[in-house]
Amino acid sequence: MSAVISVLWWVCGHIGCLHIWCDNEVVVSHFKELQQGLATPECFEHADLWRQVQVLLREATVELLINKVYSHVESA
């Protein structure tokens, strides 16, 4: 969550497309719900942090795409 907020601050004022790769399914799904207007920060735990995300999403000047990646997977 902190990393997502940090990258949203970092990208402020930039133009283009940003892909965020995140291993937390809850963060990815809540981010998408906020982005699509399907939920409000008050729907989620840690609403204060999600309010920050919502504000940064509204102010974003880049196309934002978030993707779920798997971590802690044993390699063969």
NUBA-637646 format. One record per residue (C-alpha): residue number from 1; residue in three letters; x, y negated, z negated. Coordinates in nm, 3 decimals, decimal comma. Layout:
! residues N
<r pos="NUM" code="ala" east="X" north="Y" up="Z"/>
...
This chain:
! residues 76
<r pos="1" code="met" east="0,000" north="0,000" up="0,000"/>
<r pos="2" code="ser" east="0,280" north="-0,240" up="-0,090"/>
<r pos="3" code="ala" east="0,463" north="-0,158" up="0,232"/>
<r pos="4" code="val" east="0,152" north="-0,226" up="0,441"/>
<r pos="5" code="ile" east="0,097" north="-0,562" up="0,270"/>
<r pos="6" code="ser" east="0,464" north="-0,649" up="0,318"/>
<r pos="7" code="val" east="0,459" north="-0,571" up="0,689"/>
<r pos="8" code="leu" east="0,138" north="-0,773" up="0,735"/>
<r pos="9" code="trp" east="0,310" north="-1,074" up="0,573"/>
<r pos="10" code="trp" east="0,625" north="-1,016" up="0,780"/>
<r pos="11" code="val" east="0,436" north="-1,010" up="1,111"/>
<r pos="12" code="cys" east="0,241" north="-1,333" up="1,045"/>
<r pos="13" code="gly" east="0,281" north="-1,571" up="1,337"/>
<r pos="14" code="his" east="0,423" north="-1,307" up="1,573"/>
<r pos="15" code="ile" east="0,255" north="-1,208" up="1,897"/>
<r pos="16" code="gly" east="0,233" north="-0,859" up="2,040"/>
<r pos="17" code="cys" east="0,142" north="-0,518" up="1,906"/>
<r pos="18" code="leu" east="0,244" north="-0,362" up="1,576"/>
<r pos="19" code="his" east="0,222" north="0,008" up="1,499"/>
<r pos="20" code="ile" east="0,219" north="0,093" up="1,129"/>
<r pos="21" code="trp" east="0,311" north="0,449" up="1,040"/>
<r pos="22" code="cys" east="0,181" north="0,551" up="0,698"/>
<r pos="23" code="asp" east="0,177" north="0,884" up="0,516"/>
<r pos="24" code="asn" east="-0,111" north="0,792" up="0,284"/>
<r pos="25" code="glu" east="-0,445" north="0,904" up="0,426"/>
<r pos="26" code="val" east="-0,646" north="0,677" up="0,192"/>
<r pos="27" code="val" east="-0,448" north="0,368" up="0,294"/>
<r pos="28" code="val" east="-0,488" north="0,453" up="0,663"/>
<r pos="29" code="ser" east="-0,863" north="0,516" up="0,639"/>
<r pos="30" code="his" east="-0,934" north="0,208" up="0,423"/>
<r pos="31" code="phe" east="-0,722" north="-0,010" up="0,652"/>
<r pos="32" code="lys" east="-0,922" north="0,108" up="0,955"/>
<r pos="33" code="glu" east="-1,253" north="0,054" up="0,773"/>
<r pos="34" code="leu" east="-1,157" north="-0,303" up="0,686"/>
<r pos="35" code="gln" east="-1,025" north="-0,367" up="1,035"/>
<r pos="36" code="gln" east="-1,351" north="-0,245" up="1,191"/>
<r pos="37" code="gly" east="-1,570" north="-0,432" up="0,943"/>
<r pos="38" code="leu" east="-1,716" north="-0,110" up="0,805"/>
<r pos="39" code="ala" east="-1,624" north="-0,185" up="0,443"/>
<r pos="40" code="thr" east="-1,525" north="-0,464" up="0,208"/>
<r pos="41" code="pro" east="-1,238" north="-0,461" up="-0,041"/>
<r pos="42" code="glu" east="-1,486" north="-0,420" up="-0,326"/>
<r pos="43" code="cys" east="-1,569" north="-0,072" up="-0,191"/>
<r pos="44" code="phe" east="-1,220" north="0,049" up="-0,279"/>
<r pos="45" code="glu" east="-1,006" north="0,103" up="-0,585"/>
<r pos="46" code="his" east="-0,752" north="-0,178" up="-0,623"/>
<r pos="47" code="ala" east="-0,985" north="-0,428" up="-0,457"/>
<r pos="48" code="asp" east="-0,737" north="-0,709" up="-0,532"/>
<r pos="49" code="leu" east="-0,480" north="-0,550" up="-0,302"/>
<r pos="50" code="trp" east="-0,740" north="-0,473" up="-0,035"/>
<r pos="51" code="arg" east="-0,852" north="-0,838" up="-0,043"/>
<r pos="52" code="gln" east="-0,496" north="-0,933" up="0,048"/>
<r pos="53" code="val" east="-0,504" north="-0,686" up="0,337"/>
<r pos="54" code="gln" east="-0,838" north="-0,821" up="0,455"/>
<r pos="55" code="val" east="-0,713" north="-1,181" up="0,458"/>
<r pos="56" code="leu" east="-0,397" north="-1,081" up="0,644"/>
<r pos="57" code="leu" east="-0,599" north="-0,881" up="0,898"/>
<r pos="58" code="arg" east="-0,817" north="-1,183" up="0,966"/>
<r pos="59" code="glu" east="-0,512" north="-1,405" up="1,016"/>
<r pos="60" code="ala" east="-0,319" north="-1,156" up="1,227"/>
<r pos="61" code="thr" east="-0,196" north="-1,277" up="1,565"/>
<r pos="62" code="val" east="-0,083" north="-0,931" up="1,673"/>
<r pos="63" code="glu" east="-0,272" north="-0,620" up="1,766"/>
<r pos="64" code="leu" east="-0,247" north="-0,390" up="1,464"/>
<r pos="65" code="leu" east="-0,259" north="-0,013" up="1,492"/>
<r pos="66" code="ile" east="-0,217" north="0,213" up="1,191"/>
<r pos="67" code="asn" east="-0,134" north="0,580" up="1,226"/>
<r pos="68" code="lys" east="-0,124" north="0,866" up="0,978"/>
<r pos="69" code="val" east="0,200" north="1,059" up="0,965"/>
<r pos="70" code="tyr" east="0,278" north="1,363" up="0,757"/>
<r pos="71" code="ser" east="0,548" north="1,363" up="0,496"/>
<r pos="72" code="his" east="0,694" north="1,622" up="0,265"/>
<r pos="73" code="val" east="0,658" north="1,887" up="0,533"/>
<r pos="74" code="glu" east="0,914" north="2,164" up="0,527"/>
<r pos="75" code="ser" east="1,098" north="2,207" up="0,852"/>
<r pos="76" code="ala" east="1,116" north="2,551" up="1,004"/>
